Amino acid sequence: MMNEQTFMYMPVTPYGLGIDKSKELTQKTDAIIKSFPEVDTVFGKAGRADTATDPAPLAMIETIINFKPEDQW
């Protein structure tokens, strides 16, 4: 049996998406995912960190989802 409690959700939006729209989509996506009772925490990031090793554009949203232990579902 696999017991994965952390998942990464990585949707890609249309190229050229502005920072305001990217922020809005990230926040809405986080809220929808967090609304599921099985979910413990959600952290979404749009674009890249201030480093040359993370070339992600604003159109790429990375979301880390941590689930509650299965006995709390």
CHARMM-style PDB file with segment names, atoms N, HN, CA, C and O in Angstrom:
ATOM      1  N   MET     1       0.846  -1.187   0.000  1.00  0.00      PROA
ATOM      2  CA  MET     1       0.000   0.000   0.000  1.00  0.00      PROA
ATOM      3  C   MET     1       0.889   1.247   0.000  1.00  0.00      PROA
ATOM      4  O   MET     1       1.872   1.323   0.737  1.00  0.00      PROA
ATOM      5  N   MET     2       0.535   2.192  -0.815  1.00  0.00      PROA
ATOM      6  HN  MET     2      -0.264   2.130  -1.414  1.00  0.00      PROA
ATOM      7  CA  MET     2       1.265   3.439  -0.883  1.00  0.00      PROA
ATOM      8  C   MET     2       0.611   4.450   0.045  1.00  0.00      PROA
ATOM      9  O   MET     2      -0.612   4.585   0.048  1.00  0.00      PROA
ATOM     10  N   ASN     3       1.404   5.155   0.825  1.00  0.00      PROA
ATOM     11  HN  ASN     3       2.398   5.045   0.822  1.00  0.00      PROA
ATOM     12  CA  ASN     3       0.867   6.133   1.758  1.00  0.00      PROA
ATOM     13  C   ASN     3       1.486   7.497   1.469  1.00  0.00      PROA
ATOM     14  O   ASN     3       2.348   7.969   2.210  1.00  0.00      PROA
ATOM     15  N   GLU     4       1.047   8.108   0.410  1.00  0.00      PROA
ATOM     16  HN  GLU     4       0.347   7.725  -0.192  1.00  0.00      PROA
ATOM     17  CA  GLU     4       1.561   9.424   0.029  1.00  0.00      PROA
ATOM     18  C   GLU     4       0.724  10.505   0.704  1.00  0.00      PROA
ATOM     19  O   GLU     4      -0.499  10.528   0.569  1.00  0.00      PROA
ATOM     20  N   GLN     5       1.385  11.393   1.426  1.00  0.00      PROA
ATOM     21  HN  GLN     5       2.379  11.375   1.536  1.00  0.00      PROA
ATOM     22  CA  GLN     5       0.648  12.466   2.082  1.00  0.00      PROA
ATOM     23  C   GLN     5       0.980  13.840   1.507  1.00  0.00      PROA
ATOM     24  O   GLN     5       0.371  14.834   1.903  1.00  0.00      PROA
ATOM     25  N   THR     6       1.916  13.911   0.599  1.00  0.00      PROA
ATOM     26  HN  THR     6       2.411  13.103   0.277  1.00  0.00      PROA
ATOM     27  CA  THR     6       2.267  15.178  -0.029  1.00  0.00      PROA
ATOM     28  C   THR     6       2.258  15.005  -1.542  1.00  0.00      PROA
ATOM     29  O   THR     6       2.867  14.083  -2.084  1.00  0.00      PROA
ATOM     30  N   PHE     7       1.558  15.909  -2.205  1.00  0.00      PROA
ATOM     31  HN  PHE     7       1.064  16.658  -1.764  1.00  0.00      PROA
ATOM     32  CA  PHE     7       1.481  15.885  -3.665  1.00  0.00      PROA
ATOM     33  C   PHE     7       1.865  17.250  -4.213  1.00  0.00      PROA
ATOM     34  O   PHE     7       1.727  18.273  -3.543  1.00  0.00      PROA
ATOM     35  N   MET     8       2.345  17.239  -5.433  1.00  0.00      PROA
ATOM     36  HN  MET     8       2.458  16.408  -5.978  1.00  0.00      PROA
ATOM     37  CA  MET     8       2.636  18.483  -6.135  1.00  0.00      PROA
ATOM     38  C   MET     8       1.711  18.571  -7.334  1.00  0.00      PROA
ATOM     39  O   MET     8       1.682  17.680  -8.183  1.00  0.00      PROA
ATOM     40  N   TYR     9       0.956  19.659  -7.390  1.00  0.00      PROA
ATOM     41  HN  TYR     9       0.980  20.382  -6.700  1.00  0.00      PROA
ATOM     42  CA  TYR     9       0.023  19.928  -8.483  1.00  0.00      PROA
ATOM     43  C   TYR     9       0.620  21.087  -9.269  1.00  0.00      PROA
ATOM     44  O   TYR     9       0.915  22.140  -8.704  1.00  0.00      PROA
ATOM     45  N   MET    10       0.799  20.890 -10.583  1.00  0.00      PROA
ATOM     46  HN  MET    10       0.559  20.035 -11.041  1.00  0.00      PROA
ATOM     47  CA  MET    10       1.494  21.887 -11.379  1.00  0.00      PROA
ATOM     48  C   MET    10       0.759  22.212 -12.680  1.00  0.00      PROA
ATOM     49  O   MET    10       1.161  21.754 -13.750  1.00  0.00      PROA
ATOM     50  N   PRO    11      -0.315  22.998 -12.593  1.00  0.00      PROA
ATOM     51  CA  PRO    11      -1.003  23.381 -13.829  1.00  0.00      PROA
ATOM     52  C   PRO    11      -0.202  24.451 -14.578  1.00  0.00      PROA
ATOM     53  O   PRO    11       0.582  25.187 -13.978  1.00  0.00      PROA
ATOM     54  N   VAL    12      -0.406  24.523 -15.861  1.00  0.00      PROA
ATOM     55  HN  VAL    12      -1.043  23.925 -16.348  1.00  0.00      PROA
ATOM     56  CA  VAL    12       0.239  25.547 -16.679  1.00  0.00      PROA
ATOM     57  C   VAL    12      -0.870  26.389 -17.298  1.00  0.00      PROA
ATOM     58  O   VAL    12      -1.809  25.862 -17.894  1.00  0.00      PROA
ATOM     59  N   THR    13      -0.748  27.684 -17.148  1.00  0.00      PROA
ATOM     60  HN  THR    13       0.015  28.112 -16.664  1.00  0.00      PROA
ATOM     61  CA  THR    13      -1.734  28.632 -17.678  1.00  0.00      PROA
ATOM     62  C   THR    13      -1.238  29.185 -19.013  1.00  0.00      PROA
ATOM     63  O   THR    13      -0.115  28.888 -19.422  1.00  0.00      PROA
ATOM     64  N   PRO    14      -2.049  29.978 -19.690  1.00  0.00      PROA
ATOM     65  CA  PRO    14      -1.606  30.530 -20.981  1.00  0.00      PROA
ATOM     66  C   PRO    14      -0.329  31.371 -20.852  1.00  0.00      PROA
ATOM     67  O   PRO    14      -0.165  32.138 -19.903  1.00  0.00      PROA
ATOM     68  N   TYR    15       0.560  31.208 -21.819  1.00  0.00      PROA
ATOM     69  HN  TYR    15       0.427  30.586 -22.590  1.00  0.00      PROA
ATOM     70  CA  TYR    15       1.815  31.962 -21.845  1.00  0.00      PROA
ATOM     71  C   TYR    15       1.512  33.457 -21.889  1.00  0.00      PROA
ATOM     72  O   TYR    15       0.572  33.883 -22.559  1.00  0.00      PROA
ATOM     73  N   GLY    16       2.298  34.243 -21.185  1.00  0.00      PROA
ATOM     74  HN  GLY    16       3.062  33.897 -20.640  1.00  0.00      PROA
ATOM     75  CA  GLY    16       2.129  35.688 -21.188  1.00  0.00      PROA
ATOM     76  C   GLY    16       1.181  36.176 -20.104  1.00  0.00      PROA
ATOM     77  O   GLY    16       0.819  37.352 -20.082  1.00  0.00      PROA
ATOM     78  N   LEU    17       0.776  35.291 -19.210  1.00  0.00      PROA
ATOM     79  HN  LEU    17       1.070  34.336 -19.228  1.00  0.00      PROA
ATOM     80  CA  LEU    17      -0.124  35.654 -18.123  1.00  0.00      PROA
ATOM     81  C   LEU    17       0.538  36.718 -17.248  1.00  0.00      PROA
ATOM     82  O   LEU    17       1.715  36.598 -16.906  1.00  0.00      PROA
ATOM     83  N   GLY    18      -0.206  37.744 -16.891  1.00  0.00      PROA
ATOM     84  HN  GLY    18      -1.161  37.841 -17.169  1.00  0.00      PROA
ATOM     85  CA  GLY    18       0.328  38.816 -16.046  1.00  0.00      PROA
ATOM     86  C   GLY    18       0.442  38.396 -14.591  1.00  0.00      PROA
ATOM     87  O   GLY    18      -0.155  37.407 -14.166  1.00  0.00      PROA
ATOM     88  N   ILE    19       1.216  39.159 -13.836  1.00  0.00      PROA
ATOM     89  HN  ILE    19       1.701  39.962 -14.182  1.00  0.00      PROA
ATOM     90  CA  ILE    19       1.453  38.807 -12.436  1.00  0.00      PROA
ATOM     91  C   ILE    19       0.178  38.866 -11.598  1.00  0.00      PROA
ATOM     92  O   ILE    19      -0.015  38.027 -10.718  1.00  0.00      PROA
ATOM     93  N   ASP    20      -0.692  39.837 -11.855  1.00  0.00      PROA
ATOM     94  HN  ASP    20      -0.535  40.518 -12.570  1.00  0.00      PROA
ATOM     95  CA  ASP    20      -1.939  39.944 -11.077  1.00  0.00      PROA
ATOM     96  C   ASP    20      -2.852  38.753 -11.326  1.00  0.00      PROA
ATOM     97  O   ASP    20      -3.421  38.200 -10.384  1.00  0.00      PROA
ATOM     98  N   LYS    21      -2.997  38.357 -12.574  1.00  0.00      PROA
ATOM     99  HN  LYS    21      -2.535  38.806 -13.339  1.00  0.00      PROA
ATOM    100  CA  LYS    21      -3.848  37.209 -12.911  1.00  0.00      PROA
ATOM    101  C   LYS    21      -3.235  35.916 -12.378  1.00  0.00      PROA
ATOM    102  O   LYS    21      -3.952  35.036 -11.901  1.00  0.00      PROA
ATOM    103  N   SER    22      -1.928  35.806 -12.459  1.00  0.00      PROA
ATOM    104  HN  SER    22      -1.346  36.521 -12.846  1.00  0.00      PROA
ATOM    105  CA  SER    22      -1.245  34.627 -11.939  1.00  0.00      PROA
ATOM    106  C   SER    22      -1.468  34.509 -10.433  1.00  0.00      PROA
ATOM    107  O   SER    22      -1.740  33.419  -9.929  1.00  0.00      PROA
ATOM    108  N   LYS    23      -1.356  35.608  -9.725  1.00  0.00      PROA
ATOM    109  HN  LYS    23      -1.135  36.494 -10.134  1.00  0.00      PROA
ATOM    110  CA  LYS    23      -1.581  35.634  -8.275  1.00  0.00      PROA
ATOM    111  C   LYS    23      -3.026  35.243  -7.954  1.00  0.00      PROA
ATOM    112  O   LYS    23      -3.278  34.454  -7.043  1.00  0.00      PROA
ATOM    113  N   GLU    24      -3.966  35.805  -8.715  1.00  0.00      PROA
ATOM    114  HN  GLU    24      -3.761  36.446  -9.454  1.00  0.00      PROA
ATOM    115  CA  GLU    24      -5.388  35.502  -8.507  1.00  0.00      PROA
ATOM    116  C   GLU    24      -5.675  34.012  -8.723  1.00  0.00      PROA
ATOM    117  O   GLU    24      -6.357  33.388  -7.910  1.00  0.00      PROA
ATOM    118  N   LEU    25      -5.163  33.451  -9.800  1.00  0.00      PROA
ATOM    119  HN  LEU    25      -4.608  33.958 -10.460  1.00  0.00      PROA
ATOM    120  CA  LEU    25      -5.384  32.029 -10.081  1.00  0.00      PROA
ATOM    121  C   LEU    25      -4.754  31.129  -9.016  1.00  0.00      PROA
ATOM    122  O   LEU    25      -5.342  30.122  -8.620  1.00  0.00      PROA
ATOM    123  N   THR    26      -3.568  31.494  -8.562  1.00  0.00      PROA
ATOM    124  HN  THR    26      -3.091  32.312  -8.884  1.00  0.00      PROA
ATOM    125  CA  THR    26      -2.894  30.716  -7.518  1.00  0.00      PROA
ATOM    126  C   THR    26      -3.720  30.737  -6.235  1.00  0.00      PROA
ATOM    127  O   THR    26      -3.916  29.697  -5.607  1.00  0.00      PROA
ATOM    128  N   GLN    27      -4.198  31.901  -5.846  1.00  0.00      PROA
ATOM    129  HN  GLN    27      -4.038  32.746  -6.356  1.00  0.00      PROA
ATOM    130  CA  GLN    27      -4.985  32.012  -4.615  1.00  0.00      PROA
ATOM    131  C   GLN    27      -6.319  31.266  -4.725  1.00  0.00      PROA
ATOM    132  O   GLN    27      -6.745  30.617  -3.769  1.00  0.00      PROA
ATOM    133  N   LYS    28      -6.970  31.354  -5.870  1.00  0.00      PROA
ATOM    134  HN  LYS    28      -6.624  31.881  -6.647  1.00  0.00      PROA
ATOM    135  CA  LYS    28      -8.244  30.645  -6.059  1.00  0.00      PROA
ATOM    136  C   LYS    28      -8.033  29.126  -6.047  1.00  0.00      PROA
ATOM    137  O   LYS    28      -8.799  28.387  -5.431  1.00  0.00      PROA
ATOM    138  N   THR    29      -6.987  28.680  -6.734  1.00  0.00      PROA
ATOM    139  HN  THR    29      -6.364  29.281  -7.235  1.00  0.00      PROA
ATOM    140  CA  THR    29      -6.680  27.253  -6.767  1.00  0.00      PROA
ATOM    141  C   THR    29      -6.377  26.733  -5.368  1.00  0.00      PROA
ATOM    142  O   THR    29      -6.861  25.672  -4.975  1.00  0.00      PROA
ATOM    143  N   ASP    30      -5.571  27.488  -4.616  1.00  0.00      PROA
ATOM    144  HN  ASP    30      -5.178  28.350  -4.935  1.00  0.00      PROA
ATOM    145  CA  ASP    30      -5.247  27.086  -3.241  1.00  0.00      PROA
ATOM    146  C   ASP    30      -6.511  26.970  -2.393  1.00  0.00      PROA
ATOM    147  O   ASP    30      -6.665  26.011  -1.636  1.00  0.00      PROA
ATOM    148  N   ALA    31      -7.413  27.936  -2.516  1.00  0.00      PROA
ATOM    149  HN  ALA    31      -7.289  28.715  -3.131  1.00  0.00      PROA
ATOM    150  CA  ALA    31      -8.649  27.930  -1.723  1.00  0.00      PROA
ATOM    151  C   ALA    31      -9.535  26.730  -2.076  1.00  0.00      PROA
ATOM    152  O   ALA    31     -10.106  26.097  -1.189  1.00  0.00      PROA
ATOM    153  N   ILE    32      -9.646  26.423  -3.357  1.00  0.00      PROA
ATOM    154  HN  ILE    32      -9.181  26.938  -4.078  1.00  0.00      PROA
ATOM    155  CA  ILE    32     -10.469  25.274  -3.782  1.00  0.00      PROA
ATOM    156  C   ILE    32      -9.880  23.973  -3.233  1.00  0.00      PROA
ATOM    157  O   ILE    32     -10.601  23.142  -2.680  1.00  0.00      PROA
ATOM    158  N   ILE    33      -8.577  23.805  -3.389  1.00  0.00      PROA
ATOM    159  HN  ILE    33      -7.991  24.479  -3.838  1.00  0.00      PROA
ATOM    160  CA  ILE    33      -7.935  22.580  -2.901  1.00  0.00      PROA
ATOM    161  C   ILE    33      -8.064  22.476  -1.387  1.00  0.00      PROA
ATOM    162  O   ILE    33      -8.345  21.397  -0.865  1.00  0.00      PROA
ATOM    163  N   LYS    34      -7.864  23.575  -0.679  1.00  0.00      PROA
ATOM    164  HN  LYS    34      -7.636  24.452  -1.102  1.00  0.00      PROA
ATOM    165  CA  LYS    34      -7.943  23.580   0.791  1.00  0.00      PROA
ATOM    166  C   LYS    34      -9.353  23.266   1.288  1.00  0.00      PROA
ATOM    167  O   LYS    34      -9.515  22.839   2.431  1.00  0.00      PROA
ATOM    168  N   SER    35     -10.370  23.466   0.461  1.00  0.00      PROA
ATOM    169  HN  SER    35     -10.239  23.813  -0.468  1.00  0.00      PROA
ATOM    170  CA  SER    35     -11.752  23.225   0.880  1.00  0.00      PROA
ATOM    171  C   SER    35     -12.067  21.737   1.056  1.00  0.00      PROA
ATOM    172  O   SER    35     -13.087  21.401   1.658  1.00  0.00      PROA
ATOM    173  N   PHE    36     -11.229  20.849   0.554  1.00  0.00      PROA
ATOM    174  HN  PHE    36     -10.401  21.122   0.065  1.00  0.00      PROA
ATOM    175  CA  PHE    36     -11.449  19.418   0.729  1.00  0.00      PROA
ATOM    176  C   PHE    36     -11.043  19.026   2.149  1.00  0.00      PROA
ATOM    177  O   PHE    36      -9.959  19.393   2.602  1.00  0.00      PROA
ATOM    178  N   PRO    37     -11.894  18.289   2.853  1.00  0.00      PROA
ATOM    179  CA  PRO    37     -11.600  17.971   4.256  1.00  0.00      PROA
ATOM    180  C   PRO    37     -10.359  17.103   4.454  1.00  0.00      PROA
ATOM    181  O   PRO    37      -9.803  17.086   5.552  1.00  0.00      PROA
ATOM    182  N   GLU    38      -9.919  16.398   3.446  1.00  0.00      PROA
ATOM    183  HN  GLU    38     -10.371  16.412   2.554  1.00  0.00      PROA
ATOM    184  CA  GLU    38      -8.734  15.548   3.547  1.00  0.00      PROA
ATOM    185  C   GLU    38      -7.426  16.346   3.516  1.00  0.00      PROA
ATOM    186  O   GLU    38      -6.367  15.830   3.874  1.00  0.00      PROA
ATOM    187  N   VAL    39      -7.511  17.609   3.086  1.00  0.00      PROA
ATOM    188  HN  VAL    39      -8.371  18.028   2.795  1.00  0.00      PROA
ATOM    189  CA  VAL    39      -6.316  18.431   2.900  1.00  0.00      PROA
ATOM    190  C   VAL    39      -5.951  19.155   4.194  1.00  0.00      PROA
ATOM    191  O   VAL    39      -6.802  19.753   4.853  1.00  0.00      PROA
ATOM    192  N   ASP    40      -4.666  19.086   4.538  1.00  0.00      PROA
ATOM    193  HN  ASP    40      -3.975  18.601   4.002  1.00  0.00      PROA
ATOM    194  CA  ASP    40      -4.166  19.774   5.725  1.00  0.00      PROA
ATOM    195  C   ASP    40      -3.653  21.162   5.358  1.00  0.00      PROA
ATOM    196  O   ASP    40      -4.133  22.163   5.889  1.00  0.00      PROA
ATOM    197  N   THR    41      -2.677  21.226   4.449  1.00  0.00      PROA
ATOM    198  HN  THR    41      -2.287  20.413   4.017  1.00  0.00      PROA
ATOM    199  CA  THR    41      -2.122  22.512   4.042  1.00  0.00      PROA
ATOM    200  C   THR    41      -1.930  22.573   2.533  1.00  0.00      PROA
ATOM    201  O   THR    41      -1.776  21.550   1.866  1.00  0.00      PROA
ATOM    202  N   VAL    42      -1.943  23.799   2.011  1.00  0.00      PROA
ATOM    203  HN  VAL    42      -2.068  24.630   2.553  1.00  0.00      PROA
ATOM    204  CA  VAL    42      -1.733  24.047   0.583  1.00  0.00      PROA
ATOM    205  C   VAL    42      -0.808  25.258   0.457  1.00  0.00      PROA
ATOM    206  O   VAL    42      -1.000  26.270   1.131  1.00  0.00      PROA
ATOM    207  N   PHE    43       0.192  25.143  -0.407  1.00  0.00      PROA
ATOM    208  HN  PHE    43       0.348  24.321  -0.955  1.00  0.00      PROA
ATOM    209  CA  PHE    43       1.074  26.273  -0.673  1.00  0.00      PROA
ATOM    210  C   PHE    43       1.316  26.357  -2.165  1.00  0.00      PROA
ATOM    211  O   PHE    43       1.929  25.468  -2.756  1.00  0.00      PROA
ATOM    212  N   GLY    44       0.834  27.428  -2.772  1.00  0.00      PROA
ATOM    213  HN  GLY    44       0.336  28.150  -2.293  1.00  0.00      PROA
ATOM    214  CA  GLY    44       1.008  27.634  -4.202  1.00  0.00      PROA
ATOM    215  C   GLY    44       2.012  28.731  -4.495  1.00  0.00      PROA
ATOM    216  O   GLY    44       2.100  29.723  -3.772  1.00  0.00      PROA
ATOM    217  N   LYS    45       2.771  28.538  -5.569  1.00  0.00      PROA
ATOM    218  HN  LYS    45       2.699  27.732  -6.156  1.00  0.00      PROA
ATOM    219  CA  LYS    45       3.773  29.517  -5.990  1.00  0.00      PROA
ATOM    220  C   LYS    45       3.666  29.689  -7.493  1.00  0.00      PROA
ATOM    221  O   LYS    45       3.660  28.711  -8.240  1.00  0.00      PROA
ATOM    222  N   ALA    46       3.583  30.923  -7.929  1.00  0.00      PROA
ATOM    223  HN  ALA    46       3.588  31.718  -7.322  1.00  0.00      PROA
ATOM    224  CA  ALA    46       3.558  31.210  -9.364  1.00  0.00      PROA
ATOM    225  C   ALA    46       4.875  31.857  -9.751  1.00  0.00      PROA
ATOM    226  O   ALA    46       5.391  32.716  -9.035  1.00  0.00      PROA
ATOM    227  N   GLY    47       5.408  31.447 -10.872  1.00  0.00      PROA
ATOM    228  HN  GLY    47       4.989  30.750 -11.454  1.00  0.00      PROA
ATOM    229  CA  GLY    47       6.655  32.018 -11.341  1.00  0.00      PROA
ATOM    230  C   GLY    47       7.857  31.404 -10.672  1.00  0.00      PROA
ATOM    231  O   GLY    47       7.808  30.252 -10.240  1.00  0.00      PROA
ATOM    232  N   ARG    48       8.928  32.148 -10.580  1.00  0.00      PROA
ATOM    233  HN  ARG    48       8.968  33.083 -10.931  1.00  0.00      PROA
ATOM    234  CA  ARG    48      10.173  31.587 -10.066  1.00  0.00      PROA
ATOM    235  C   ARG    48      10.675  32.353  -8.850  1.00  0.00      PROA
ATOM    236  O   ARG    48      10.305  33.500  -8.600  1.00  0.00      PROA
ATOM    237  N   ALA    49      11.520  31.677  -8.121  1.00  0.00      PROA
ATOM    238  HN  ALA    49      11.821  30.745  -8.324  1.00  0.00      PROA
ATOM    239  CA  ALA    49      12.223  32.316  -7.016  1.00  0.00      PROA
ATOM    240  C   ALA    49      13.312  33.216  -7.608  1.00  0.00      PROA
ATOM    241  O   ALA    49      13.614  33.120  -8.797  1.00  0.00      PROA
ATOM    242  N   ASP    50      13.886  34.066  -6.808  1.00  0.00      PROA
ATOM    243  HN  ASP    50      13.641  34.144  -5.842  1.00  0.00      PROA
ATOM    244  CA  ASP    50      14.929  34.968  -7.276  1.00  0.00      PROA
ATOM    245  C   ASP    50      16.268  34.226  -7.345  1.00  0.00      PROA
ATOM    246  O   ASP    50      17.205  34.517  -6.601  1.00  0.00      PROA
ATOM    247  N   THR    51      16.321  33.265  -8.259  1.00  0.00      PROA
ATOM    248  HN  THR    51      15.560  33.029  -8.864  1.00  0.00      PROA
ATOM    249  CA  THR    51      17.522  32.462  -8.436  1.00  0.00      PROA
ATOM    250  C   THR    51      17.603  31.980  -9.881  1.00  0.00      PROA
ATOM    251  O   THR    51      16.581  31.770 -10.535  1.00  0.00      PROA
ATOM    252  N   ALA    52      18.796  31.813 -10.357  1.00  0.00      PROA
ATOM    253  HN  ALA    52      19.626  31.984  -9.826  1.00  0.00      PROA
ATOM    254  CA  ALA    52      18.984  31.362 -11.744  1.00  0.00      PROA
ATOM    255  C   ALA    52      18.651  29.878 -11.916  1.00  0.00      PROA
ATOM    256  O   ALA    52      18.550  29.402 -13.047  1.00  0.00      PROA
ATOM    257  N   THR    53      18.482  29.151 -10.832  1.00  0.00      PROA
ATOM    258  HN  THR    53      18.565  29.537  -9.913  1.00  0.00      PROA
ATOM    259  CA  THR    53      18.225  27.708 -10.928  1.00  0.00      PROA
ATOM    260  C   THR    53      16.739  27.369 -11.030  1.00  0.00      PROA
ATOM    261  O   THR    53      16.384  26.193 -11.113  1.00  0.00      PROA
ATOM    262  N   ASP    54      15.868  28.371 -11.024  1.00  0.00      PROA
ATOM    263  HN  ASP    54      16.156  29.326 -10.956  1.00  0.00      PROA
ATOM    264  CA  ASP    54      14.418  28.145 -11.108  1.00  0.00      PROA
ATOM    265  C   ASP    54      13.859  28.958 -12.270  1.00  0.00      PROA
ATOM    266  O   ASP    54      13.385  30.075 -12.061  1.00  0.00      PROA
ATOM    267  N   PRO    55      13.904  28.419 -13.504  1.00  0.00      PROA
ATOM    268  CA  PRO    55      13.506  29.178 -14.680  1.00  0.00      PROA
ATOM    269  C   PRO    55      11.999  29.185 -14.976  1.00  0.00      PROA
ATOM    270  O   PRO    55      11.603  29.478 -16.104  1.00  0.00      PROA
ATOM    271  N   ALA    56      11.164  28.873 -14.001  1.00  0.00      PROA
ATOM    272  HN  ALA    56      11.485  28.634 -13.085  1.00  0.00      PROA
ATOM    273  CA  ALA    56       9.721  28.773 -14.239  1.00  0.00      PROA
ATOM    274  C   ALA    56       9.110  30.139 -14.594  1.00  0.00      PROA
ATOM    275  O   ALA    56       9.388  31.131 -13.920  1.00  0.00      PROA
ATOM    276  N   PRO    57       8.287  30.195 -15.637  1.00  0.00      PROA
ATOM    277  CA  PRO    57       7.606  31.443 -15.982  1.00  0.00      PROA
ATOM    278  C   PRO    57       6.401  31.669 -15.066  1.00  0.00      PROA
ATOM    279  O   PRO    57       6.000  30.762 -14.336  1.00  0.00      PROA
ATOM    280  N   LEU    58       5.827  32.865 -15.101  1.00  0.00      PROA
ATOM    281  HN  LEU    58       6.152  33.601 -15.695  1.00  0.00      PROA
ATOM    282  CA  LEU    58       4.626  33.162 -14.312  1.00  0.00      PROA
ATOM    283  C   LEU    58       3.476  32.241 -14.670  1.00  0.00      PROA
ATOM    284  O   LEU    58       2.593  31.995 -13.848  1.00  0.00      PROA
ATOM    285  N   ALA    59       3.483  31.735 -15.887  1.00  0.00      PROA
ATOM    286  HN  ALA    59       4.201  31.935 -16.554  1.00  0.00      PROA
ATOM    287  CA  ALA    59       2.400  30.863 -16.340  1.00  0.00      PROA
ATOM    288  C   ALA    59       2.439  29.489 -15.676  1.00  0.00      PROA
ATOM    289  O   ALA    59       1.494  28.713 -15.814  1.00  0.00      PROA
ATOM    290  N   MET    60       3.515  29.180 -14.959  1.00  0.00      PROA
ATOM    291  HN  MET    60       4.283  29.811 -14.847  1.00  0.00      PROA
ATOM    292  CA  MET    60       3.628  27.882 -14.295  1.00  0.00      PROA
ATOM    293  C   MET    60       3.351  28.051 -12.798  1.00  0.00      PROA
ATOM    294  O   MET    60       4.048  28.792 -12.105  1.00  0.00      PROA
ATOM    295  N   ILE    61       2.346  27.367 -12.327  1.00  0.00      PROA
ATOM    296  HN  ILE    61       1.779  26.765 -12.890  1.00  0.00      PROA
ATOM    297  CA  ILE    61       1.980  27.419 -10.912  1.00  0.00      PROA
ATOM    298  C   ILE    61       2.365  26.089 -10.274  1.00  0.00      PROA
ATOM    299  O   ILE    61       2.010  25.022 -10.775  1.00  0.00      PROA
ATOM    300  N   GLU    62       3.085  26.165  -9.178  1.00  0.00      PROA
ATOM    301  HN  GLU    62       3.373  27.031  -8.772  1.00  0.00      PROA
ATOM    302  CA  GLU    62       3.473  24.961  -8.444  1.00  0.00      PROA
ATOM    303  C   GLU    62       2.739  24.975  -7.109  1.00  0.00      PROA
ATOM    304  O   GLU    62       2.846  25.941  -6.354  1.00  0.00      PROA
ATOM    305  N   THR    63       2.003  23.922  -6.816  1.00  0.00      PROA
ATOM    306  HN  THR    63       1.917  23.137  -7.430  1.00  0.00      PROA
ATOM    307  CA  THR    63       1.236  23.846  -5.582  1.00  0.00      PROA
ATOM    308  C   THR    63       1.598  22.576  -4.830  1.00  0.00      PROA
ATOM    309  O   THR    63       1.515  21.473  -5.371  1.00  0.00      PROA
ATOM    310  N   ILE    64       2.001  22.744  -3.576  1.00  0.00      PROA
ATOM    311  HN  ILE    64       2.069  23.640  -3.137  1.00  0.00      PROA
ATOM    312  CA  ILE    64       2.309  21.617  -2.701  1.00  0.00      PROA
ATOM    313  C   ILE    64       1.087  21.381  -1.813  1.00  0.00      PROA
ATOM    314  O   ILE    64       0.623  22.290  -1.124  1.00  0.00      PROA
ATOM    315  N   ILE    65       0.575  20.155  -1.838  1.00  0.00      PROA
ATOM    316  HN  ILE    65       0.951  19.416  -2.398  1.00  0.00      PROA
ATOM    317  CA  ILE    65      -0.625  19.784  -1.080  1.00  0.00      PROA
ATOM    318  C   ILE    65      -0.227  18.723  -0.058  1.00  0.00      PROA
ATOM    319  O   ILE    65       0.273  17.657  -0.417  1.00  0.00      PROA
ATOM    320  N   ASN    66      -0.456  19.026   1.217  1.00  0.00      PROA
ATOM    321  HN  ASN    66      -0.863  19.891   1.508  1.00  0.00      PROA
ATOM    322  CA  ASN    66      -0.214  18.058   2.288  1.00  0.00      PROA
ATOM    323  C   ASN    66      -1.556  17.555   2.784  1.00  0.00      PROA
ATOM    324  O   ASN    66      -2.429  18.338   3.158  1.00  0.00      PROA
ATOM    325  N   PHE    67      -1.710  16.245   2.781  1.00  0.00      PROA
ATOM    326  HN  PHE    67      -1.001  15.609   2.476  1.00  0.00      PROA
ATOM    327  CA  PHE    67      -2.954  15.639   3.247  1.00  0.00      PROA
ATOM    328  C   PHE    67      -2.864  15.299   4.729  1.00  0.00      PROA
ATOM    329  O   PHE    67      -1.785  15.053   5.267  1.00  0.00      PROA
ATOM    330  N   LYS    68      -4.023  15.291   5.371  1.00  0.00      PROA
ATOM    331  HN  LYS    68      -4.901  15.490   4.935  1.00  0.00      PROA
ATOM    332  CA  LYS    68      -4.111  14.839   6.757  1.00  0.00      PROA
ATOM    333  C   LYS    68      -3.898  13.326   6.768  1.00  0.00      PROA
ATOM    334  O   LYS    68      -4.067  12.670   5.740  1.00  0.00      PROA
ATOM    335  N   PRO    69      -3.530  12.773   7.915  1.00  0.00      PROA
ATOM    336  CA  PRO    69      -3.461  11.316   7.995  1.00  0.00      PROA
ATOM    337  C   PRO    69      -4.822  10.709   7.653  1.00  0.00      PROA
ATOM    338  O   PRO    69      -5.862  11.286   7.971  1.00  0.00      PROA
ATOM    339  N   GLU    70      -4.810   9.565   7.016  1.00  0.00      PROA
ATOM    340  HN  GLU    70      -3.965   9.096   6.758  1.00  0.00      PROA
ATOM    341  CA  GLU    70      -6.052   8.957   6.518  1.00  0.00      PROA
ATOM    342  C   GLU    70      -7.086   8.739   7.624  1.00  0.00      PROA
ATOM    343  O   GLU    70      -8.286   8.789   7.353  1.00  0.00      PROA
ATOM    344  N   ASP    71      -6.655   8.502   8.852  1.00  0.00      PROA
ATOM    345  HN  ASP    71      -5.680   8.462   9.073  1.00  0.00      PROA
ATOM    346  CA  ASP    71      -7.621   8.287   9.936  1.00  0.00      PROA
ATOM    347  C   ASP    71      -8.351   9.571  10.351  1.00  0.00      PROA
ATOM    348  O   ASP    71      -9.272   9.530  11.167  1.00  0.00      PROA
ATOM    349  N   GLN    72      -7.932  10.714   9.782  1.00  0.00      PROA
ATOM    350  HN  GLN    72      -7.184  10.748   9.119  1.00  0.00      PROA
ATOM    351  CA  GLN    72      -8.612  11.996  10.060  1.00  0.00      PROA
ATOM    352  C   GLN    72      -9.539  12.428   8.914  1.00  0.00      PROA
ATOM    353  O   GLN    72     -10.106  13.521   8.945  1.00  0.00      PROA
ATOM    354  N   TRP    73      -9.684  11.569   7.917  1.00  0.00      PROA
ATOM    355  HN  TRP    73      -9.224  10.682   7.892  1.00  0.00      PROA
ATOM    356  CA  TRP    73     -10.568  11.889   6.806  1.00  0.00      PROA
ATOM    357  C   TRP    73     -11.977  11.674   7.258  1.00  0.00      PROA
ATOM    358  OT1 TRP    73     -12.912  11.881   6.484  1.00  0.00      PROA
TER     359      TRP     73
END
